[in-house]
Amino acid sequence: MSPDTQLKQPYQRLREVIEERKNLRNPLIEILRIAQEIFGYLPIEVQEFIAAEMNIPVSKIYGVVTFYNFFSMKPRGKYTLNICMGTACYVKGAPKLAQMISDVLDTPMGETTEDGRFTLSAVRCVGACSLAPVFVIGEDTFGRVETKDQVEKVLAQYK
């Protein structure tokens, strides 16, 4: 298979998805969700392709992509690491925890590690106030993490 064919395959799949769904009532969010599955994120080039295929303004697509936090315009890591910044966690040291995690991973909040393993994110509440401060990786919740060694031990579990 030539490199040109490999590059066209995701767009061909997306074109098929759009054809299958474009006549449904309000299909844009579902099409964007599938596009993000195909590409891993929604760069402007993909948004422009969808706009052209659906004959709608790119600004409408961009508005939806930037409104919903499920969508990302940048590549995300294999794991999303959400640090709770709700009141209980904040008071119990979430800012310090966020800084420790950022330092250990050498990645600022909102960014993805160079190796593509983690994307760091702050969230309002994860509903585990009794374990404050808390962070979540996938479905796993980690509470009362207060030292760099604890952070490193947790992160080592995710390869």
N, C-alpha and C positions, 0 to 999 in steps of 0.2 A: 504494500500500500504506500503510495507516495505521500510526502509531507503535506502537499496541498489537499489531498483527500482526507487526511487525518484532521486538518484544521477545519474542513467543511463539515465533518460529521456532527459536531455538537449543534451547529447552526441548522443543519438539515433536520436533526431531531427536534429542535425548537420550532422550526417551520411546521413540522408535522403536528406538534402539540397545539400550535396556534390554529392551524386549519381545523383540528378536531374540536376546539373549544371556542373559537371566536364568535360563533353565533349564539352561544349560551348567554343567559342574562348575567351581566356583570362578570365577565370571565377574567379580567385583568389580574386580580390578586392570585388566582389559581395558576394562571400562565406564568406570572412572576415567580411563584413558589417553585414550579417545575423548572423554570429557567435557572433558578439558583441551585437546584439539585444538579442540573446538567453541568453548569459552569463552576459551581462552588461559591459564587458570589455574583453580583450584578454590576459589572463595570459599565460605563457609559456606552461602550460599543454595543453591548447586548441590549441596553435600553433603546438605543437608536434603531437596532434591528427590529425589535418588537414594535416600536412606533411605526416603522415603515410597513411592516407586515399587517398591522391592525389598522393602519391609516388613522392614527391618532397622534396628537402632539407629544413630542418627547417630554415636554414640561409636565404633562399629566402623569406620565410614567415616573419621572423623577420625583414628583410630589408624593406619589404612593410609596416609592422605595424609601424616601427619606422620612416619611411619616411613621411607618411601621418599623419597630426595632428588630423584627424578625429578619428583615432584609438587610443585606450588607453590600456596600459598594467596594469593599476591600476584601481580599482573601482572609478567611478565618482559619484558625488553627484546628487541629484534630479535636482538641478539647476546648470548651469555653469555660474559663474559670471566673465565676461570678462572686465578687466580694460584696457582702451585705453592708450597706451604709445606712440601714434603718436606725432609728433612735437608740435602741438598746445596744446594738453592735457599735454604733458610733461612740457612745459613752464608754463602752467597755474596751475601746482601743482599735476599732476598725481602720482608722487612718494609719496607725502604726503598722497594722497587719498588711494593709495594702502596700505600704512602702517596703515592707520586708519582702513580700512576694515579688514586687516589681524589681527590687534589688537582686533577689536570688535568680530571677529569670532574665535579668538585664533587659527589661522591656517596660516601656511606660504604659500606664493605664489606657485602655482603649486600643492597644496595638497587639500585634501577633509576634510571638517569638520568632527569631531568625530560622529556627529549625522547623517551624510550622506546627509545633506541638500544642501551644496554648495561645488563646486569645484572652486578654485580661479585660474584665468588664466590672463596673460597679452597678449594683442594683439597689433598689429601695428597701426591700424586705424579703426574706426567704422563709419567714414563719418559724424560725428556730431561736427565738429570743433568749430562751433559757441557756443556750449554748454560746452566747455572744462572747467574743466576736466570731463570726461565721463566714466561711466561704464554701461554694458549691462547685464541684466539677462533675458535669453530667448529672447523674442522679445521686451522687455521693455528697453528703454534707459533712463538713469538718468544723468542729467547734472548739472553743477554748485553745486555739492555736496561738501561742504567744512568743515563741522563740524561733530563731532562724533554723535551728536544727529540726524543730517540728515541721516547719514549712518544707525543708529539703526532704525529709522523710516522706511526707505526703506526696510531694511532686514526683519523687522517684518511682512511685507506684504506676505512673502513667508514661508508658514508653510508646 
